């Protein structure tokens, strides 16, 4: 069994992943600015500090830390925070692994399907495609480059480019279960690559337990849904009517500023490479929503 150090372990994915890994017999250490439990250790990026004890017996690091992409308007200050919370934290881990001579077996990092940009098209993006040149893509490129530097010191890296994460404990579905979002956004034709949190946690587990599961993978379910079709299925699942009128683009842009583009644009993202290595528990949206709301 492995000892795993997780950043972002107190967030939605981190909490679920910690439970999953612990249930499988792994030991989980959490990095947090305010440790309260025995398995939590302090770190502070501004001070370039990580408690050395956090690395005791650690064989794997899972890097989930990062300010929420859709939590606040994208002011210039917020944009810096979105990048630094991902990149500076990875750089600090890289430096401390070398300083403390941690015998790390693998570095595993989150990333986002935003790598392919906020664009709507019928193109199906694969892991081989180049990034777009918008802000959301630039975040992901810098995030991934920070993770990939571990390969320079011969540590294998796995990166999961994650879509919208569906969970019964909050996150995107909680935000979508509101009057504004229970209507198609803009023209509703933008695609919404998604993944059930159980599948995402299993992919992280696989990255730990399968030495050959290295490289970059799209963490999205095989089924493609547009914003319009997703919203209709969600409405049925929670027995709430979907508003007959779409939410106009200009209202979202006024309310959210530049951030609105990640809601109004979206392309298909391929899960083929991931599906060749992993069997999804929830390959379609109907079964995923049934699990979340009816079980």
C-alpha positions, 0 to 999 in steps of 0.5 A: 500500500502507498503513502500519498500526499494530497494537496487540495485535500480539503476540497470536493474531490480531495475529500472524496478521494481521501476516503476512497484511497483510505478504504483501499488501505492507502495512507493519506497525508493532507497539505493544508494551511490550517492543519487540524487532524493527525494526517494534516500538515501545514504548508505556506506557499508565500513562505516557501514552507512545507512541514517536512513530516508531511513527506514521511514514507510518501511514495506518491503526490496528488496535486489538486490544489487550485483556486476555483475557476468559476468561484469569482469574476476574473479580475486581473488579481483573480487571474494571477491567483488562478495561475499561482495557486496551481503553478507556484504550489507545484513548483514548491512541491518540486523544490521540496521533493529535491531538498528533502530527497523524497523517493517519489514514485509518481507525481499525479496532477489535476488539469482541465479540459480548458486546455483545449480552450473555450470554443464550440465546434464539432471537433473532438479534441484528443490528448494530442491536440495543441492548446488554444490561446485563451486564458483558460487554456493558458492556465492549464498549459502552465499548470501542466508544465509545472507538473511535467518538470518532475520528469526532469528528475526521473519521476513519472507524471500522470495528468488528468484533464478533468471535465465538469465533476458531478457529485452529490456533495456539492460542486457544479450540480449544486450551482446548476440547480438554480433558476438561472442554470435550469435553462440552456445557456446562450444557444445551448449548443456548447458541449459539456464534457463531464465525469462522475466523481466516483470515476474521477477518484478511480482514475486517481487510484489507477494512477497510483496502483498502475505503474503504466498509467502515465502521461496525459488523459482526458478525465471525461465520460464517453458520452457527449452532451450539449448544455441544452441536453444536459440541462433537460436530463438534469431537470428530469432527474431532480423533477424540476422544470427547465425554463423554456427560454434560454439564458441570454449570453449578454446577461451572463457576460454582464453578470460574470464578465470574461468568465462567462465564456467557459459557460457559453463555449465548449467542444467535444473531448475524447475519452478514447485513450482513457477508455482503453485503460479504464472501464467507466462506472458511469459512461452516460449522464442518465446513470450518473444523475440517477446515482446522484439523485435517486440512490 
